[in-house]
Amino acid sequence: MKKKMLVLVSLMLVLTGVLSACGKSGSGSDQTFRMNLTSEPPSLDVAQAQDQVSFTVLSGLFEGLTRMDDKGNIVPGVAEKWDISEDGKKFTFHLRDDAKWSNGDPVTAGDFEYSWKRTLDPKLNPPAPYAYQLYYIKNAQNYNIETDNPDHIADPAQVGVKALDDKTLEVQLENPTPYFLNITAFFTSFPVHKSAKENANWAAESKDYISNGPFKLASWKHGDSIELVPNENYWAKDEIKLSSVKFSMVKDANTELNMYKTGQLDWAGAPTGSIPPEQLDKFRKENNKELSVKGIASTYYYNFNNTKKPFNNAKVRKALAMAVDRQAIVDNVTKAGQVPAYGFVSTGIHGVNGEYRAEVKDDYFKEDVTEAKKLLAEGLAEEGMTSMPEFSLSFNEGLHKNVAEAIADMWKTNLGITVKLDLQEWKVFLKNRQSLNYDVARAGWGADYNDPMTFIDMFTSKGGNNDIGFKSPEYDALVKEAYSTNDQQKRVDAMAKAEKLLIGDNQALMPLYYYSSAQLVKSYVKNAVVDYSGNVDYTRISIEK
C-alpha cells in the first residue's frame, strides 16, 4: 500500500483504480458511507494492529507523515515537506503547523518519536507484530530484540528517530531505503497521542480514543458496529465530504449481499467482506455496472505449523502442496479471476526493470499427485510414522470455508488424508495463528509497499508476523543482504534466493492463488479508491444521489 516519491518516484509505480468517477459535491445528499467489516477489529492500537479489518478502520482515523493519493502517489500528510540526505540515509520531516489531534492538541514530532519507540519497545505487552517494519531505522532492531540478547541496545535515545523540535523529525536509517516514504504512510508509522502513556487501554473504547486523521471514533459497539465522524481538527478537513462512515460486522456473505441489495450497505465485498462465488459469477456474466474485479498485489496461502510433527518435515509439507489443484479452486470455488500461485511474492510487485514475478518465475513446485504420495510416505517414515494422522485446518469467517472444503476433499482423494475443518472467530483465529496453536491454517498477505521485501521479511527468525515457526539462518542472512544494499538487482537476487529457500527448498507454507479484489459499489459513491494491494481509501468519498 505504498510507493515512493520525489527523486525516487519512478521505482515504485502503483496500479490504482478509482471505482467511481469524480463528480461535484454531494452536499445535497446524505453523506453517510456504509460498508461491512465482517468481524470485530482485533485492535485499533497502531502498534498492535496486524490485519485488514483493523487497518481499514485505522486508515480513516490516522494519518502518517506521508499518505497515498488517488493515483497511488506518495504525497505529504502530517509532514508538509521533507529533505533526504545525499547518501539516502537521513530523512528530515517538517510537520505542518495546522496538524492537530481530534482533541485539538497539536500533532508534534515528539508524537511520532514516542509512537515509533513505543512500537519498538521490547517491554511492550504484547509485542508489536509489525515492529520489524521500523528496522530500517538505525539501531531499531537491536533496541527491539530480547533484552538478554548481547546485541540489545537498552537506551531508546540511540534509536535513529529524534524530534529536533515540535515540528521537525529527524530519522537516521541503517541503509538507504528507496521506499521509506511508503513506510511512513503505513499504519505502524502513525503517531500516538502521549496520553497513551497514562492509559494502556486507550484504544479499547471510543470515549478514550484520540486520533489525528480525517475521522474520529464516534462509537464502537463491540461485535456489532463502528461509526466514524469527521475530525473537525483535521488539517485538510475541507477535503472531507462524508458526515459519517458506518461499519457493520456481519459474518455471513449472503447476508452482506442482501444488505447491499436492500440499500443498507453502499459497498459489499473486498477488502473486508466477500461476495458469494455463485453470485459473483452471475454478476460478471450480467456485466453488472456496480461490480469491480481487479488483480491485486496479495497472496492467499495456507500456513503449515513448522514446529509441529509431522508438519516439521519438509517432505510432508511438499506432499500437501503438490496434491492441490489450484486451477480447479480458482475456476470452481473462488470464481473471481484469481491466478494460481506457486510462489509467495504476488503479482503486481516491482522487480528491477519490470514486475518481480516476470523476472523471477514462481515455479518452485508443481502439482503432481504421484510424487506427492511418494514424498508423504518418505516424510512420515522419517518421523517414525506409518500414516498421516487426522489434523485440523483452521480458518475464519467468510468464504474461506469453501476453499477449505475443496482442499480437504483433494487431500482425501489424492492422499487418503482426513482433515477436520475448524471455523474460528477472527480475533481467536489470529491469536491462535500468532501463538502457533494450529496444524494448518489459512492466511493471506497484501503488500504494505511495492517491493518484494514486504513479503520476504515476514519470515525471518524473529519476524513479528512469522506465524509458521520457520527459522533459517541462511534465510535471515539473505534478507539482511537485501536490506544492506541500494542496488536493486542485488536486492532482487537476494530476495529471489530467499523465496526459493522458503518455498522451493522448504515448502514452509503453501501458496494457493494471487488475489483479485471484487466489490459492489453503488453508483452514487464517488471517489472510492482501491489501491494496487486491495486497500480501500474511503476518506475522500462523497455521496451523490
Secondary structure as GFF3:
##gff-version 3
##sequence-region A 1 545
A	DSSP	three_ten_helix	6	12	.	.	.	ID=ss1
A	DSSP	beta_strand	17	18	.	.	.	ID=ss2
A	DSSP	beta_strand	32	36	.	.	.	ID=ss3
A	DSSP	alpha_helix	52	61	.	.	.	ID=ss4
A	DSSP	beta_strand	66	68	.	.	.	ID=ss5
A	DSSP	beta_strand	74	76	.	.	.	ID=ss6
A	DSSP	beta_strand	79	84	.	.	.	ID=ss7
A	DSSP	beta_strand	90	95	.	.	.	ID=ss8
A	DSSP	alpha_helix	109	120	.	.	.	ID=ss9
A	DSSP	three_ten_helix	131	134	.	.	.	ID=ss10
A	DSSP	alpha_helix	140	144	.	.	.	ID=ss11
A	DSSP	three_ten_helix	156	158	.	.	.	ID=ss12
A	DSSP	beta_strand	161	165	.	.	.	ID=ss13
A	DSSP	beta_strand	168	172	.	.	.	ID=ss14
A	DSSP	alpha_helix	180	183	.	.	.	ID=ss15
A	DSSP	three_ten_helix	187	189	.	.	.	ID=ss16
A	DSSP	three_ten_helix	194	197	.	.	.	ID=ss17
A	DSSP	three_ten_helix	206	208	.	.	.	ID=ss18
A	DSSP	beta_strand	215	221	.	.	.	ID=ss19
A	DSSP	beta_strand	225	230	.	.	.	ID=ss20
A	DSSP	three_ten_helix	237	239	.	.	.	ID=ss21
A	DSSP	beta_strand	244	248	.	.	.	ID=ss22
A	DSSP	alpha_helix	253	261	.	.	.	ID=ss23
A	DSSP	beta_strand	267	269	.	.	.	ID=ss24
A	DSSP	alpha_helix	277	285	.	.	.	ID=ss25
A	DSSP	beta_strand	291	304	.	.	.	ID=ss26
A	DSSP	alpha_helix	314	322	.	.	.	ID=ss27
A	DSSP	alpha_helix	326	329	.	.	.	ID=ss28
A	DSSP	pi_helix	330	334	.	.	.	ID=ss29
A	DSSP	beta_strand	339	340	.	.	.	ID=ss30
A	DSSP	alpha_helix	356	359	.	.	.	ID=ss31
A	DSSP	alpha_helix	369	382	.	.	.	ID=ss32
A	DSSP	beta_strand	391	395	.	.	.	ID=ss33
A	DSSP	alpha_helix	400	415	.	.	.	ID=ss34
A	DSSP	beta_strand	419	423	.	.	.	ID=ss35
A	DSSP	alpha_helix	426	434	.	.	.	ID=ss36
A	DSSP	beta_strand	440	446	.	.	.	ID=ss37
A	DSSP	alpha_helix	453	456	.	.	.	ID=ss38
A	DSSP	three_ten_helix	457	459	.	.	.	ID=ss39
A	DSSP	alpha_helix	473	483	.	.	.	ID=ss40
A	DSSP	alpha_helix	488	499	.	.	.	ID=ss41
A	DSSP	pi_helix	500	505	.	.	.	ID=ss42
A	DSSP	beta_strand	509	521	.	.	.	ID=ss43
A	DSSP	beta_strand	525	526	.	.	.	ID=ss44
A	DSSP	beta_strand	529	530	.	.	.	ID=ss45
A	DSSP	beta_strand	536	537	.	.	.	ID=ss46
A	DSSP	beta_strand	542	543	.	.	.	ID=ss47
###
